[in-house]
Amino acid sequence: MRTFIQSLSVAALAATALIAGTGMAAATPDDYDYKKGSRGAACSYADGTLGLDVDAGFVITCQGGVWNTPKSS
């Protein structure tokens, strides 16, 4: 349960950074602002690239060539 809450916290921070980085004109990100992928599938983006899981609808990140759920340190 603790890992799940930490994952949600990381996703919330990433979404906040995305909103703050895009400015007020595009304050609400939508599906088109994210890369598409599925957890466990291969990705060819830089490490840390955010994506949206097409099956479950949650934020994922490209790490080592594979889509994974974000992990906190």
C-alpha positions as CSV (number, residue, x, y, z in Angstrom):
1,M,0.0,0.0,0.0
2,R,2.9,2.4,0.8
3,T,4.4,1.8,-2.6
4,F,1.1,2.5,-4.3
5,I,0.7,5.8,-2.4
6,Q,4.3,6.8,-3.2
7,S,3.7,6.0,-6.9
8,L,0.6,8.2,-6.8
9,S,2.7,11.0,-5.2
10,V,5.3,10.8,-7.9
11,A,2.6,10.9,-10.6
12,A,1.0,13.9,-9.0
13,L,4.3,15.7,-8.8
14,A,5.0,14.9,-12.4
15,A,1.6,16.2,-13.5
16,T,2.1,19.3,-11.5
17,A,5.5,19.9,-13.1
18,L,4.0,19.3,-16.5
19,I,1.2,21.9,-15.9
20,A,3.7,24.4,-14.5
21,G,6.0,23.9,-17.4
22,T,3.4,24.5,-20.0
23,G,2.2,27.8,-18.6
24,M,-1.3,29.1,-18.2
25,A,-2.4,28.8,-21.8
26,A,-2.5,25.0,-21.5
27,A,-3.1,24.5,-17.8
28,T,-4.8,21.2,-18.1
29,P,-2.9,18.4,-19.8
30,D,-4.9,15.9,-21.8
31,D,-4.2,12.5,-23.4
32,Y,-2.3,14.2,-26.3
33,D,0.3,15.6,-24.0
34,Y,1.6,12.2,-23.1
35,K,3.4,9.5,-25.1
36,K,1.4,6.3,-25.4
37,G,2.5,2.9,-24.1
38,S,1.8,-0.1,-21.9
39,R,3.5,-1.1,-18.7
40,G,6.2,-3.7,-19.6
41,A,6.3,-2.9,-23.3
42,A,9.4,-1.6,-25.0
43,C,9.9,2.2,-25.4
44,S,12.4,4.1,-27.4
45,Y,12.3,7.5,-25.6
46,A,14.9,9.0,-23.2
47,D,14.8,7.7,-19.6
48,G,12.3,9.6,-17.6
49,T,9.9,10.4,-20.5
50,L,6.4,10.4,-19.2
51,G,3.7,8.3,-20.9
52,L,0.1,7.3,-20.5
53,D,-0.7,3.6,-20.1
54,V,-3.2,3.0,-22.9
55,D,-4.9,0.1,-21.1
56,A,-5.2,1.4,-17.5
57,G,-5.0,5.2,-18.1
58,F,-2.3,6.0,-15.5
59,V,1.1,7.7,-15.8
60,I,4.1,5.5,-16.8
61,T,7.7,6.4,-17.4
62,C,10.3,5.1,-19.9
63,Q,13.2,3.5,-18.0
64,G,15.9,1.5,-19.7
65,G,13.9,0.9,-22.8
66,V,10.8,-0.4,-21.0
67,W,7.6,1.4,-19.8
68,N,7.3,1.2,-16.0
69,T,5.3,2.9,-13.3
70,P,7.2,5.8,-11.8
71,K,9.3,5.0,-8.7
72,S,10.2,7.4,-5.9
73,S,13.7,7.5,-4.5
